[in-house]
Amino acid sequence: MSERTLPSQLTAEDETASADTCPVSGHQQPTLGIETRPEGDRTAVVVTGEIDIAGVQELGDALFGALRRSVHGIDLDLSGVDFCDCSGLNVLVRVRRHARESGKDLAVRATSAAVRRLLAGTGTLSLFAVSGARAARPETEPELRAEIMHLERAMQTRPVIDLARGVLMASFGLSAEEAWTVLVEASQNTNTKLREVAHDLVDAVNGEGLPEPVRQQVAATVTRLRTSPAAAGDKEA
């Protein structure tokens, strides 16, 4: 996406540098670390690095394998995950559903800020924040309906959120994690659902007007990210 195709609504007014002087993030292929070990009648899985579409097959294979080897389920530690997109969420959802069908459970015991934002933003946090005792009992019909609603919402939300993240990365030269930060802060600080903010950003690329509160919040967060000590250090390097 070239700079001239971007709508004026997506320009941070008080930026100190224009978008064409800030290159689009060019990350190296992310390293995904997966460690599994038996812990009694469960299997512990520790994931580190970045979870995106390039690593979801490896993650899925590891989690399904760990589930097969366990008696009661998986304890998942995601505290070392720096970034997770909706393709990673899809894997977690599929493994959790398979675990439930097998009389087991998938419990996320620890999360990083990035993972927690993703789960909270897609309404799926409660699906994984369960104890082994609670997960072992059969789900009631209302619980099953609520789960289906959450899963459908997550699947419907994925494409537009990923598109909006791409718009922000291309517009402002942000990393994937920074783009998530912009989306989440715009959602929280304007009291707007994450998927609605994403829709607004995608529509803005097609010439629709970006709501002023969202535009102001995007501009403020982008400016803060660009002028943070970490960003300054990256430029000096």
C-alpha positions as CSV (number, residue, x, y, z in Angstrom):
1,M,0.0,0.0,0.0
2,S,1.6,3.3,-1.1
3,E,1.5,6.4,0.9
4,R,-0.5,8.3,-1.7
5,T,-3.4,5.8,-1.3
6,L,-3.8,6.4,2.4
7,P,-6.7,8.6,3.5
8,S,-6.0,11.8,5.3
9,Q,-8.0,10.6,8.3
10,L,-5.2,8.1,9.1
11,T,-2.4,10.8,9.4
12,A,-1.3,11.7,12.9
13,E,-1.4,15.5,13.0
14,D,1.4,16.0,15.5
15,E,3.8,13.4,14.3
16,T,7.4,14.6,14.2
17,A,8.3,12.6,11.2
18,S,6.2,11.8,8.1
19,A,5.1,8.3,7.3
20,D,7.4,8.0,4.3
21,T,10.4,8.5,6.5
22,C,9.4,5.7,8.8
23,P,9.8,2.4,7.0
24,V,7.2,-0.4,7.3
25,S,8.3,-2.9,9.9
26,G,10.4,-5.6,8.4
27,H,10.6,-8.3,11.1
28,Q,12.8,-11.4,10.6
29,Q,11.0,-14.7,10.5
30,P,9.8,-14.9,14.1
31,T,11.1,-17.7,16.3
32,L,8.5,-19.8,18.0
33,G,9.6,-21.8,21.0
34,I,7.4,-24.7,22.3
35,E,8.3,-26.9,25.3
36,T,6.1,-29.7,26.5
37,R,6.5,-31.8,29.6
38,P,4.3,-34.2,31.6
39,E,3.1,-33.0,34.9
40,G,1.2,-35.8,36.6
41,D,-2.0,-36.6,34.6
42,R,-1.7,-33.3,32.6
43,T,0.8,-32.0,30.1
44,A,2.4,-28.6,30.5
45,V,3.1,-26.6,27.4
46,V,5.2,-23.4,27.4
47,V,5.1,-21.2,24.3
48,T,7.5,-18.3,23.7
49,G,8.1,-15.9,20.8
50,E,5.6,-14.8,18.2
51,I,2.5,-16.7,17.1
52,D,1.3,-15.7,13.7
53,I,0.2,-17.5,10.5
54,A,3.7,-18.7,9.8
55,G,3.8,-20.7,13.1
56,V,0.3,-21.8,13.7
57,Q,0.8,-25.2,12.1
58,E,3.7,-26.0,14.4
59,L,1.7,-24.8,17.4
60,G,-1.4,-26.8,16.5
61,D,0.7,-30.0,16.0
62,A,2.3,-29.5,19.4
63,L,-0.9,-28.8,21.2
64,F,-2.8,-31.7,19.7
65,G,0.1,-34.0,20.4
66,A,0.3,-32.8,24.0
67,L,-3.5,-33.3,24.4
68,R,-3.2,-36.9,23.1
69,R,-0.5,-37.7,25.6
70,S,-2.3,-36.2,28.6
71,V,-4.9,-37.9,30.7
72,H,-6.9,-34.8,31.7
73,G,-5.7,-32.0,29.5
74,I,-3.1,-29.2,28.9
75,D,-1.8,-26.4,31.1
76,L,-0.7,-23.7,28.7
77,D,1.8,-21.0,29.6
78,L,1.8,-18.1,27.1
79,S,3.6,-15.5,29.3
80,G,6.6,-15.6,27.0
81,V,4.6,-14.8,23.8
82,D,5.5,-11.4,22.4
83,F,2.8,-11.3,19.8
84,C,-0.3,-13.4,18.9
85,D,-2.7,-12.7,16.1
86,C,-6.1,-14.3,15.3
87,S,-4.6,-17.2,13.5
88,G,-3.1,-18.2,16.9
89,L,-6.5,-17.7,18.6
90,N,-8.1,-20.0,16.0
91,V,-5.7,-22.8,17.0
92,L,-6.4,-22.3,20.7
93,V,-10.1,-22.5,20.0
94,R,-9.8,-25.7,17.9
95,V,-7.7,-27.4,20.5
96,R,-10.0,-26.4,23.3
97,R,-13.0,-27.7,21.4
98,H,-11.3,-31.0,20.7
99,A,-10.2,-31.3,24.3
100,R,-13.8,-30.8,25.5
101,E,-15.0,-33.5,23.1
102,S,-12.4,-35.8,24.5
103,G,-13.4,-35.2,28.2
104,K,-10.3,-33.1,28.8
105,D,-9.5,-29.3,29.0
106,L,-7.2,-26.7,27.8
107,A,-6.4,-24.2,30.5
108,V,-4.3,-21.1,29.9
109,R,-2.4,-20.6,33.2
110,A,-0.4,-17.6,32.3
111,T,-0.5,-15.0,29.5
112,S,1.5,-12.0,28.3
113,A,-0.1,-8.6,27.9
114,A,-0.3,-9.2,24.1
115,V,-2.2,-12.5,24.5
116,R,-4.5,-11.1,27.1
117,R,-5.4,-8.2,24.9
118,L,-6.2,-10.5,22.0
119,L,-8.4,-12.8,24.2
120,A,-10.1,-9.8,25.9
121,G,-10.7,-8.0,22.6
122,T,-12.3,-11.0,20.9
123,G,-14.5,-11.9,23.9
124,T,-12.8,-15.3,24.4
125,L,-10.8,-14.7,27.6
126,S,-13.4,-16.5,29.8
127,L,-13.2,-19.6,27.6
128,F,-9.6,-20.3,28.7
129,A,-9.4,-18.8,32.2
130,V,-10.9,-21.9,33.9
131,S,-9.6,-24.2,36.5
132,G,-9.2,-27.9,35.9
133,A,-12.0,-28.7,38.3
134,R,-14.5,-26.5,36.5
135,A,-13.4,-27.7,33.1
136,A,-14.0,-31.3,34.1
137,R,-17.7,-31.0,34.7
138,P,-20.1,-31.1,31.7
139,E,-21.2,-27.8,30.3
140,T,-24.8,-26.7,30.6
141,E,-26.9,-25.8,27.6
142,P,-26.6,-22.0,28.3
143,E,-22.8,-22.4,28.7
144,L,-22.6,-24.2,25.3
145,R,-24.7,-21.5,23.7
146,A,-22.5,-18.8,25.2
147,E,-19.4,-20.6,24.0
148,I,-20.7,-20.9,20.5
149,M,-21.5,-17.2,20.4
150,H,-18.0,-16.3,21.6
151,L,-16.4,-18.6,19.0
152,E,-18.5,-17.3,16.1
153,R,-17.7,-13.7,17.2
154,A,-14.0,-14.5,17.2
155,M,-14.0,-16.1,13.8
156,Q,-16.1,-13.3,12.3
157,T,-13.8,-10.7,13.9
158,R,-10.5,-12.1,12.7
159,P,-10.4,-10.9,9.0
160,V,-11.3,-7.3,9.7
161,I,-8.9,-7.0,12.7
162,D,-6.1,-8.4,10.7
163,L,-6.9,-6.0,7.8
164,A,-7.0,-3.0,10.2
165,R,-3.7,-4.1,11.7
166,G,-2.2,-4.2,8.2
167,V,-3.6,-0.7,7.5
168,L,-1.9,0.7,10.6
169,M,1.4,-1.0,9.9
170,A,1.5,0.3,6.3
171,S,0.2,3.8,7.2
172,F,2.6,4.5,10.1
173,G,5.4,1.9,9.8
174,L,4.4,0.2,12.9
175,S,5.3,-3.3,14.0
176,A,2.6,-5.9,14.4
177,E,2.6,-5.5,18.2
178,E,2.4,-1.7,18.0
179,A,-0.5,-1.9,15.6
180,W,-2.4,-4.1,18.1
181,T,-1.6,-1.5,20.8
182,V,-3.2,1.3,18.6
183,L,-6.3,-0.8,18.0
184,V,-6.8,-1.8,21.6
185,E,-6.2,1.7,23.0
186,A,-8.5,3.3,20.4
187,S,-11.2,0.7,21.4
188,Q,-10.7,1.3,25.2
189,N,-10.4,5.1,25.1
190,T,-13.3,5.7,22.8
191,N,-15.5,3.0,24.5
192,T,-15.9,1.3,21.1
193,K,-15.8,-2.4,20.4
194,L,-12.5,-3.6,18.9
195,R,-14.1,-5.0,15.8
196,E,-16.0,-1.7,15.2
197,V,-12.7,0.3,15.4
198,A,-11.2,-2.2,12.9
199,H,-14.2,-1.7,10.6
200,D,-13.8,2.1,10.8
201,L,-10.1,1.9,9.9
202,V,-10.7,-0.5,6.9
203,D,-13.6,1.7,5.7
204,A,-11.3,4.8,5.9
205,V,-9.0,3.2,3.3
206,N,-11.9,3.0,1.0
207,G,-12.7,6.7,1.4
208,E,-15.2,6.6,4.3
209,G,-14.8,9.2,7.1
210,L,-13.1,8.0,10.2
211,P,-15.0,8.9,13.4
212,E,-13.2,11.9,15.0
213,P,-12.7,10.3,18.4
214,V,-11.1,7.2,16.8
215,R,-9.0,9.4,14.5
216,Q,-7.7,11.5,17.5
217,Q,-7.0,8.4,19.5
218,V,-5.1,6.7,16.7
219,A,-3.1,9.8,16.1
220,A,-2.3,10.2,19.8
221,T,-1.2,6.6,20.3
222,V,0.9,6.5,17.1
223,T,2.7,9.7,18.2
224,R,3.3,8.3,21.7
225,L,4.7,5.0,20.2
226,R,7.0,7.0,17.8
227,T,8.4,9.3,20.6
228,S,8.8,6.6,23.2
229,P,12.4,5.8,24.5
230,A,12.2,2.4,22.9
231,A,11.3,3.8,19.5
232,A,14.1,6.4,19.8
233,G,16.6,3.6,20.6
234,D,15.5,1.6,17.5
235,K,16.1,4.7,15.3
236,E,19.6,5.2,16.8
237,A,20.4,1.5,16.2
